[in-house]
Amino acid sequence: MDKKCILLGIVGDSATGKTTLTRGIVNLLGPENVTAICTDDYHKYNRKQRKELGITALHPDCNYIDIMEQHLHDLRAGRPILKPNYNHSTGDFDPPTYIKPARFVIVEGLLGYHTRILRDQFDVKVYLDPPESLRRQWKVQRDTSKRGYTPEQVLAALDAREADSEAFIRPQKKYADIVVRFYPKQKASVDDRLNAKIGLSPTRPCERLSAIIEQIADEFKDYPCERSSGTPCLHMSLEKWNGRPFEVIDIHGEIDEKQTEVLKMRLGNLIRERNFDLNLDEVGLFQKGDETLISYPLALAQLVISYFMINSMDVRMRTSMATSA
């Protein structure tokens, strides 16, 4: 059991925040404890070939799904892999990288839950589900600032990929244990912070986590957000998303540092019980141009997901003991 790794999947369409979410979890638990890889490196064709073939990078036929399956199986077993590298700047492939898994492995990408074999490798499956208008905004910001595209080129590429997004990416949401949805207020201004909903599937119950969230929400129920017209900054509810029931943690973007620090301390204590040192100063950070900003809802999402990763060690141990009994 000690040689096996815990695998966390983070799946979502392009520019949904997968890398930002991953980076915060790695910083929280420590890079010595977490290996992060991206399955978007497993493309069969470079950018020029995809254009000639008329296929997008989102299509399963454009990716070595069988090699992804084998590599995730090896990582879960604690074995190293030789991972391919796709260079988004050049549109071609760089030399592969030798990857030795740490105690936890985060696997982010577009098609991580596409097959049953892939899904079975994960201990925790997360899906990022921002509104499409927000994703398009993020995509334009990222690809114009980091990848040298014009806004018109980015929007054209989004339109060209829409059919594959609908056919192959979004259907994976139904396999997620945790759905994270960052979203703006209905009447948002430029400086408004994003709200977040963290949906927890009843297939992954966690009474202690829910109890802590509910307790803190009750403590701060009469402590409204600065600009939220009396709306509580934190509350829990039962909702149906795409026909599936979820226990939803709703975090208002205007939640302040005082409330966040209480949450960070109590959620952090749950993780520390498993003898993990945490770097709480590194959660919630994101880039906006050349500026590094902090989002408290993002920080809490990273903490909640990290707790489920840690808790998965106990789940796996109990399952192993029950199987061998």
Summary of the structure (lengths in Angstrom):
residues: 325
radius of gyration: 19.7
end to end distance: 15.4
largest distance: 60.9
contacts: 1004
relative contact order: 0.15
helix: 44%
strand: 24%
